[in-house]
Amino acid sequence: MRHSSPTPEERTSTVPDSKRFPVEAFEDVLAANVQHATAYGGSDLTGRAARGLAIVTCIDSRIDPLSVVGMRPGDVKILRNAGARVTDDVQRTLLLAAYLLGVQRILIMPHTDCRMVGSSEADIHAKIRGESGTDTRSIEFRTSDDVDASLALDVVRVRANPLLPAGTRVGGAVYDVHSGRLRPIEV
């Protein structure tokens, strides 16, 4: 009678395709992780934001938030979504970061040349539907005509959150993807 765990091959052969990890789609990622793990020396970092900062920014891959603000892993909590918008989930995460992870400052940092700025919700939905046939109108993408106006609204939204600890500082700045500079806004 066999009592050992199944081999990876045996597990893969019994896992339905819908539940199987798609290795072929992530071969580059997994190979890079092997290299990372080989050189990884461990970490003495905690889960706290060592510099007391949280940054809300966009998913745009041109943005390296740590580099933009001159910090390193462990210094900052980074929240990313399309357009760097303050959603209910961002508010929830900021509360947890403030109470449990040492965040005392919040920087909301959208950027120039953002796909979420300058197109209407209807335009984005129509583009997706036209290219894929998928109707996404049940989702609010939070597009904007003006990055400064939407940033000001989001800064006010976070500052007005009565659940944030007293004294939490909230600011907004637009990151210029062409110059690398931050442009703070007054709200």
N, C-alpha and C positions, 0 to 999 in steps of 0.2 A: 504494500500500500504506500502510495506516494504522499508525503506531507509537506513538500517544499512548495514555495511560491511558483506560479507559472513564469516561464521565460518571457522576455519582451515579445518574441515572435508568437508565442502561444496567446498572450494577451491581445496582440494586434489582430490575430486571426479570429478571435471571438468577439471583438468589439464591432458593433454595427457602424457602417460608414458615417452615419449622422452623429456619432459620438466619438469617433476616432480623431485624434489630433492630426491635422493635415501636414505631416512632416515635409512633404515635397514643396509646399508653399512657403515654408519657413527654414529651408536648408541653410540659407545665408545667415539668418539670425542665430540658429542653433550652432553653426560653425563659429561664428564670431563670439558666441558665449563661451564656447570651449576655450578659445584663446583668452578671453577675459578671465575665466575661472583659473586658468593656468597661472596667470600673473597676479591674480587677486591675493592680497595679503591680509584680508580681513578688514574690519572697520571698527573703530572705537566710537563712531558716531552714535548719538542717541536719536530718538525720533523727534526731538525738540528742534525748533528753529534757533540755532545758536546766535543769530543776529536779530532775532525777534521780528523778522519780516516775512510777510506773505505777498506773493505777486500773482495777480490775476492777469493772464495774457492769452494770446491767441494760439491756436494750434499750428499756425504757419511755421514751416520748418526753417525759415530764414531767421527765426528768433532763437537765440541762446540766452535765456533769461539770466542765468548766473553770470555769464560774460558781460552782458549789458550793464549790470549793476556792480561788477567787480567783486563777486562773491564766489564761494566754493560749495561743493556738496556739503550738506549739513547746516549751512547758514540760513537757508530760505525754504519756505514752503511754496511750491509752485502749483497753481491751478490753471488749467488750460481748457479753452473751448473755442468754438468758431466765433470770431469777432471779439473775444475777451469780454463777453457780456456777463453781468451779474444776474444770475438766475437763482431760483430757489435752492438748487443744489449747491451753487457757489456760496450762498449765504449760510447754508447748513455747514459746509466745510470750513468756512471762515470762523464760525462759532466754535467748532471743535478745535481748530488750530489755536484760537485765542485762549480758550479755557484749558486745553490739555497739552498744547505743543509749544507754548512760549511766544506766540505771536502777539506783538504789541503795535505793529505798524502794518498797514495794508496799502500796497501800491497797485492800482488798476492801470494796466499798461496795454492798450490796443496799439495798432501800428498803422503806418501809412500804407497805401497800396494794398488794402485788404479787400478780399472778394466779398465780404459782408457789408461793405460800405459802397453806396452808390447804386445798388440794385435794390429793387423793391422785393418784398416777400413774394408777390405774384410773379415777378420776373424769375426769381430763383426756382420757384415751384414749376413754372412753365418750362424752364431749361431742363430740369431733371426729368420731367414728364416727357418732353420732346426727345431727349436722348436715351431714356431707358424705358419709357412707358409706365413708370411708377408714379402714382399719385401721392405726393407728400404733403398735401394741404392740411392734414391733421396735425402737422408739426409746425410750431412757430420757430423760425430761424433767427429772429431778432436782428434783421437787417437794419441798416441806417443810411440816411442821406448825408449825415454829417458826423464824422468821428468825434469832434469836440463836443457836440450836443449830446450824443449818446454816452460819451465818457462822463460828462457832467451829471447826467441823469443817474448813471451807475454809481458815481461817487456819493451823490446825495442819498441814493437807495441804501448804501452800506452805512453811511454816517447816521442815517435815521433808524437803523436797526436797534430797537430798545434792548435787545438781548446781548449785544456786544458789551464787553467789560468797559466801564468808564475809563476814559483816558486813551482808548485805542485811537491811534492817529490814522487817518485815511486820506490818501492823495491820489491824484490821477495824472498820468503823463503819457503822451503819444510817442511811441518809438518810431523813428524814421529809419526804414529798412535800407535806405540808400546812403545815409550819412552815418548811421549808428548812434545818433544822438537822441536823447530824451528831451521832450518839450513839455514841461509841467503846465497844467492848466489851473486857472483860478476858478473856484466854485464857491 
